[in-house]
Amino acid sequence: MIKIGVVVQRYGKDVVGGAETLAKNIADRLNSNGFDVTVFTTTAKDYITWKNHYNQGESILKGVNIKRFNVERERDIESFNRHSEEFFIDDSQKRDEMDWIIRQGPYCPDLIDALKNEQKFFDIFLFFTYLYYPTVEGIKVVEKPIVLFPTAHDESPIYLNLMNQVFKKPDSLFFLTGAEMNFVRKLFNPNKRMELVRTGIDINDNIDEKLFKRKYLMFLPYMLYAGRIERGKGLDLIFDAYGVIRKKRLVTLVLIGKKLMDIPEIDGINYLGYVTEDEKISAFKDAVLSIQPSPMESLSITTLESFSQKTPVLANRKSDVLKEHIELSEGGLLYDNVEDFVENFTKIYDKRNLRNKMGINGYNYVNKFYSWDVVIGKIANGIKNIIKG
């Protein structure tokens, strides 16, 4: 039996995050497909502060072994953001990159020591996301075969000099989209095995499309944004565009997710905070369309969730990943600015046949490329081939 070590900054059934969810889904499915999986992670649940939450030590979740280690330094996000603003405008030759990584966190030297001391018991290690301390330092000490799932996109930290080793040492890099793979190839030219494995998504065909409307008393048609509501997600443009749309169409803008920025007081914007998983999927199913405004995406699981419910997506053209999803699927439209957004929203809203066709196209795209059976088969074969050499 192949023994796999998984390294990720947070892990748990109630941990929310793109790379973390990916790591858990893959760990669970590899374990149920005959691999022996152990996760090396921290006790943190919250990525904002990295505050220790879970008990340190060993546990088991859905058959997967978990080893948790305490974070030694909590993060004050406002202080860190101020430091980062100064850091990234400073002369790159004068910057202390490792100090930034430690401040970024989660700073957990005991996890790194465990990788160094226990790697002899494993055949291969999978690291999830390039950005954090456990990956940057963990890759240095592991001498067994390494696979990195970078979840990379065009952002300031990826240009740090120390990222060269992060991307060049692994024996293979597994990517979620072709756009991500092309970006990493151009930036680092890793000259190692690179595979487009994508990720899987559970398609719930039986969700009650009226569940969301009934609970939250949604009487009007709505467009949906699901995700963190924060600066950098491209929402300011959406708010401006919605102000224009609301004067022309009686449609609501529904926001679900954690609020980390002020929401303007525009009639028709409805912020609901957290909803259950079933409510979220029901919300996608009954929406006129969903919105993905982030200019920086490594995958965009919410785009795939929208497609899985036959709901078209209006997405930011500045993101190569979103552009790839929309163009390959023909499951939505792209926009560059407020005028584009308003025009394309109106096109989808007013033309029911077009909306239905895009919805079916998106659904077929997810079924073809993002089935868990297909994805885990690719990952399992890739792991076996790397171990064989």
Secondary structure, DSSP 8 states (H G I E B T S, - for coil): --EEEEE-S--STT---HHHHHHHHHHHHHHHTT-EEEEEEESB--TTT--B-S-SEEEEETTEEEEEE--SS---HHHHHHHHHHHHHS-TTT--HHHHHHHHS---HHHHHHHHHHGGG-SEEEEE-SSSHHHHHHHHH--S-EEEE----S-GGGGSTTHHHHHHSSSEEEESSHHHHHHHHHHH---SEEEE--------TT--TTHHHHHHT--S-EEEEES-B-TTSSHHHHHHHHHHHHTTS--EEEEES-B-S-----TTEEEEE---HHHHHHHHHH-SEEEE--S--S--HHHHHHHHTT--EEEETT-HHHHHHHHHHT-EEEESSHHHHHHHHHHHHH-HHHHHHHHHHHHHHHHHH--HHHHHHHHHHHHHHHHH-
